[in-house]
Amino acid sequence: MRAALSVGIVVSLLVGVVGTAPEGAATQQSGTTAKPAPVRSAEAEREWQKISTAASKLELDNKTADAVALIQTYLARHANDGEAHFVQARFYEDLAGFDPAARTPAQRKHLESAARHYLRAADLLPDLDARFVSLWKTTNIYSDGLNQPSEAERVARRLVKEQPERAQVHLIYANLLHQRGDLAGALEGLRAARARVSVWPLTGQVQFTQYVLESVQTSRDVPRETLRQLLDDAIAATDAIIADPQRTAQEYRLGTMARAMALELMAERVETDRQRRIALLVESERYGAAIAEHRDGRPPAPRRLTPAQADVLEWEFFDRWQGRLVDGGRFDEAIAAYQRYSNARPTFETAYARTGEVYVRWADETKDAAARSTRLTQALVPLQRVVGLAQSETAREEAFLAVIDVLSPRRLNQPAQIEAACRTMVQRYPRDVGPRAALAIALYRGDRATEAAEVLRIARTALSPPAASRAGLADRLVAALRSNNEPPATASRLAFHAADQLLIEAEKIDKSSADVMEARARWLILKADRFEADPARAKALQAQAEQLLERAFTLRKKK
């Protein structure tokens, strides 16, 4: 009797799998009137009972192909029997196997036959649930089994048209649209499904929120008020997840993280008032806090921010969102956003620095030589602005070295500009170590070793304190050599030996200085990596460097 009962069994299982039926909807209650059931004659009924029972026994005996042949003899005489087509479709599915990767051409034909019989069953079966399952099965075959997404969507659209009041059909169609990348269409399908049930299951709430967030993130031309409505819907869904007494710990975490993201998106894409934007960010931070900070199913209390903390929060959030644009290859959008930020805060050097960094990354990912050169040249403008705005020697040196990197041989290869920039920096900031070391490196690379040595000699007398300044010069020379992957040519060796001489002088002045120890350790590591061919000696140099770093760390801890 297994085959004869298969329609009822499959319907009862699959209707529950794909989602909750609309509240109050009976089997025959739908936007489409049920088709009249074809009435079997008494003779056909007896024949079907006999054949379906025999086919079930064949299937149990692993003789599904014989069962297919038996059902086919019945269909040859009763072509409009919907139940027989449904049973035949299930048998063909069994013959097709369940591993798409291992499916043979013959098994694929079986799957195509299954789809045809399910579609025929959907045309003939009067029961709405049975027709729903027939079409649902067909969409799965086309989507997952035959890799024919357009056919799967065609059947799903039929489902939506025939049974629009059933929430499941909108979920099925939304999932297919999501797989194709039509997030906006998937979102509308989910909203249609959500409108048809009074109690939306938690998994549906999570899925709905996910689609909303993806849609908002990837859609750049949606009107602001439309985005606000979508995000309000997403936030309402996360509230339902968080408030549900039956939710699991995992569902709670999914809900809080989704709410944090929705609030961030609201701040980024919708809110124009700065105070309200910061309030949204504070709330987002609260829900996105580590789960250990949540107590009794509630997020931690919101932070009270000083004006300076609000500035930091706003920048970190803004920078994070532009970083996502950069990671997605949307460099021009990110640069435009950073430039707007800089225009509003013209003394905030970090925004200029990030603009330059994005230009450099964009150039590095550009194959066209002319476009690459243009973007590197554009990077120089904000990076040079940072040099003038920097509030400390460390920040100024980092910005200056970023300029030198753009002009370096591996990028624009402008040695004359490097030298001019270094000399300008030495003149403007005579107590800075970095520009003097960069100038020496530039001269060594230009085969002007005598001039480089003179630059370092003058630096010895101009900079203080003596030990720390010599260690700093040596450290900058080593750092420049480490960032340059050229083989140890003459210029590199000269700079390397000049660093060694500076460290020897520093060690004579104050060998117990942590700065000196750390600089010597980095020199030893460079020697082991670039200038020592013997593996045993290189290993010994590495060990010596580790000892010096440990001693320096101990000294700093005591202070």
ABEGO torsion letter per residue (X at the ends): XAAAAAAAAAAAAAAAAAEBBBBGBBAABBABBBBBBBBBBAAAAAAAAAAAAAAAAAAAAGBAAAAAAAAAAAAAABAABAAAAAAAAAAAAAAAEABAAABBAAAAAAAAAAAAAAAAAAAABABAAAAAAAAAAAAAAAAAAAGBAAAAAAAAAAAAAABAABAAAAAAAAAAAAAAGBAAAAAAAAAAAAAABABBBAAAAAAAAAAAAAAAAABAABBAAAAAAAAAAAAAAAAAAAABAABBAAAAAAAAAAAAAAAAAAAAAABABAAAAAAAAAAAAAAABBAAABBGGBBBBBBBBBAAAAAAAAAAAAAAAAAAAAAAGBAAAAAAAAAAAAAABAABAAAAAAAAAAAAAAAAABABAAAAAAAAAAAAAAAAAAAAABABAAAAAAAAAAAAAAABAABAGBAAAAAAAAAAAAAABAABAAAAAAAAAAAAAAGBAAAAAAAAAAAAAABOBAAAAAAAAAAAAAAAAAABABBBBAAAAAAAAAAAAAAAAAAAABAABAAAAAAAAAAAAAAAAAABABAAAAAAAAAAAAAAAAAAAAAAAAX
